[in-house]
Amino acid sequence: MELEALTKECEAKAKVAEDEEKIVEVEWGRMKHFISSVKEDIKRELEEQYGGEEEIRLKKQKEENEQKRKEKAEAHLYTVIKVARNEDLVEQIGKYIYFDLVDHEKVRSFRIQKQMPFKVFKEEVAKEFGIPVQYQRFWLWAKRQNHTYRPHLPLTQQEEAQSVGQLREVSSISNAELKLFLEVELGRNLRPVDPPEKTTQDILLFFKLYDPYKEELRYIGRMFVMVDGKPMEILARINKMAGFDPDEEIELFEEIRFEPFVMCEHINKTLTFRTSKLENGDIICLQKISEVLRVECRYPDVPSFLEYVHNRQSEAKARVAEVKTDKLDGEE
């Protein structure tokens, strides 16, 4: 009797569970139907407002094309300003580039109305980079006869009082864009401070450090020097910048050009910078003297390493040109 009662109880519970499961299935079916109907309603409303998926895509493409046409039509009203900073040099040299200082296509650019006063543009820069206006000093880039680009002269107060369009005309690089180098001096707490005073006897030099063991070239900083001073007088400062001991013996080379061939010449540390014809924007590459003649290194000094990089890049360009030629021949 007990077994029969227990069996009936189990059957009753099973029946209740089965009924509950059916109820859940019914409710879930209703929920799925509701969700599906809501999706359909939303889709229908979107299509009524914007059209179907294809219509949405075409409308978006049309808006983009209209924006491009508008920008092209208003191009004469605007100037593109490309601002290179110390951070860009650190990021790019030895990773994306080896020669010169920066690839301007990889720096922050601003599309600014030509009539905007340059001082107002500096406020935009302050918002973008967090550098207060009073701590900003901008340099114009110059294209040299050897096809390199270097910071040439800092903007004067008179130039900064002009509009962006007027200042663009001063640039010797391109009338389409205004390329600038933003010099920011950092204090001991790594916060911006007033730029150092610059006289006509000061020149701004940039420094790269070469490690022949790692075959690595990287940017380590910039420095103002007296044009009639000598490299031997600032070796301790250069060593500090490179992270060397103050009395470390180092070799200095000037990176002059890289097209159509590399020119990287030894710098006599006993001659003045003026005698060595160094000027604003010049690049000095350095390395430890003890590493210059290491036979275990494939490229023991800066010139040999730059030659290697140049040859490698030239071969890569030749391969790309060959592929393009083969492709064109195949299409004929």
Secondary structure, 3 states (H helix, E strand, C coil): CHHHHHHHHHHHHHHHHHHHHHHHHHHHHHHHHHHHHHHHHHHHHHHHHHCCHHHHHHHHHHHHHHHHHHHHHCHHHEEEEEEEEHHHHHHHECCCECCCCCCHHHCEEEEEECCCEHHHHHHHHHHHHCCCHHHCEEEEEEECCCCCEEEEEECCHHHHCCEHHHHHHHCCCCCCEEEEEEECEECCCCCEECCCCCCCCEEEEEEEEEECCCCEEEEEEEEEEECCCCHHHCHHHHHHHHCCCCCCCEEEEEEEECCCCCEEEECCCCCCCCCCCCCCCCEEEEEEHHHHCCCCCCCCCHHHHHHHHHHHHHHHHHHHHHHHHHHHHHHC
